[in-house]
């Protein structure tokens, strides 16, 4: 089996190196987003349900509102982290790098 050499521009090489560095981090971040948001959604939903329940005492509703506030804050922080990483990915024009990489991989087969 022979290996073909593919010529990439300096910019493509730089972008590909950046992509290799951040790809696992972006994927990990998106998985964490999903895995953390599922239980948070449950906490928020059940807390809202109990806050609206007229049989729940006022002091408990006050505590539930604090739980809701904290859960919503956590949810926004998680989303913010993922949005940041996705924007970083978009800023380095990865689609061109990925296309170029896939072209190269096809040529090697």
C-alpha positions as CSV (number, residue, x, y, z in Angstrom):
1,X,0.0,0.0,0.0
2,X,1.4,3.4,-1.0
3,X,0.8,6.6,0.9
4,X,-0.1,9.7,-1.1
5,X,1.1,13.0,0.1
6,X,-1.5,15.7,0.2
7,X,-0.5,19.3,0.0
8,X,-2.2,21.6,2.5
9,X,-1.7,25.4,2.8
10,X,-0.1,26.7,6.0
11,X,-3.5,28.1,7.0
12,X,-5.2,24.7,6.5
13,X,-2.5,23.0,8.5
14,X,-2.9,25.6,11.3
15,X,-6.7,25.2,11.3
16,X,-6.4,21.5,11.3
17,X,-4.0,21.5,14.3
18,X,-6.5,23.8,16.2
19,X,-9.3,21.5,15.2
20,X,-7.5,18.4,16.5
21,X,-6.9,20.2,19.8
22,X,-10.4,21.4,20.4
23,X,-12.5,18.7,18.8
24,X,-12.5,16.4,21.9
25,X,-13.2,19.4,24.2
26,X,-16.2,20.5,22.1
27,X,-17.5,16.9,22.0
28,X,-17.0,16.5,25.7
29,X,-18.7,19.9,26.4
30,X,-21.7,18.9,24.3
31,X,-22.1,15.6,26.0
32,X,-21.8,17.3,29.4
33,X,-24.5,19.8,28.3
34,X,-26.8,17.0,27.4
35,X,-26.0,14.8,30.5
36,X,-26.4,17.8,33.0
37,X,-29.4,19.4,31.3
38,X,-31.5,16.2,31.6
39,X,-31.5,16.1,35.4
40,X,-31.7,19.9,35.6
41,X,-34.8,19.9,33.5
42,X,-36.3,17.4,36.0
43,X,-35.3,19.5,39.0
44,X,-36.8,22.6,37.4
45,X,-40.0,20.9,36.3
46,X,-40.7,19.2,39.6
47,X,-39.8,22.4,41.5
48,X,-42.1,24.5,39.4
49,X,-44.9,21.9,39.9
50,X,-44.5,22.1,43.7
51,X,-44.3,25.9,43.7
52,X,-47.6,26.0,41.9
53,X,-49.2,23.4,44.3
54,X,-51.4,25.3,46.8
55,X,-51.0,22.6,49.4
56,X,-47.3,23.2,49.8
57,X,-46.5,25.5,52.7
58,X,-45.1,29.0,52.0
59,X,-41.7,28.4,53.7
60,X,-41.2,25.3,51.5
61,X,-42.2,27.2,48.4
62,X,-39.5,29.8,49.3
63,X,-36.9,27.1,49.4
64,X,-38.1,25.6,46.2
65,X,-37.8,29.0,44.5
66,X,-34.2,29.2,45.6
67,X,-33.7,25.7,44.1
68,X,-35.3,26.9,40.9
69,X,-33.1,30.0,40.8
70,X,-29.9,27.9,41.3
71,X,-30.9,25.3,38.7
72,X,-31.7,27.9,36.1
73,X,-28.4,29.6,36.8
74,X,-26.6,26.2,36.3
75,X,-28.5,25.6,33.1
76,X,-27.4,29.0,31.7
77,X,-23.8,28.5,32.6
78,X,-23.7,25.1,30.9
79,X,-25.3,26.5,27.8
80,X,-22.9,29.4,27.8
81,X,-19.9,27.0,27.9
82,X,-21.2,25.1,24.9
83,X,-22.1,28.1,22.9
84,X,-18.6,29.5,23.5
85,X,-17.0,26.3,22.2
86,X,-19.3,26.1,19.2
87,X,-18.5,29.7,18.4
88,X,-14.8,29.0,18.7
89,X,-15.3,26.1,16.3
90,X,-17.1,28.4,13.8
91,X,-14.5,31.1,14.0
92,X,-11.7,28.9,12.7
93,X,-13.7,27.8,9.6
94,X,-13.6,24.1,10.3
95,X,-15.9,23.2,7.5
96,X,-13.2,23.9,4.9
97,X,-10.6,22.0,7.0
98,X,-13.0,19.1,7.4
99,X,-13.8,19.0,3.7
100,X,-10.2,19.1,2.9
101,X,-9.4,16.4,5.4
102,X,-12.2,14.2,4.0
103,X,-11.0,14.8,0.4
104,X,-7.5,13.7,1.5
105,X,-8.8,10.6,3.3
106,X,-10.8,9.6,0.2
107,X,-7.7,10.0,-2.0
108,X,-5.7,7.7,0.4
109,X,-8.2,4.9,0.1
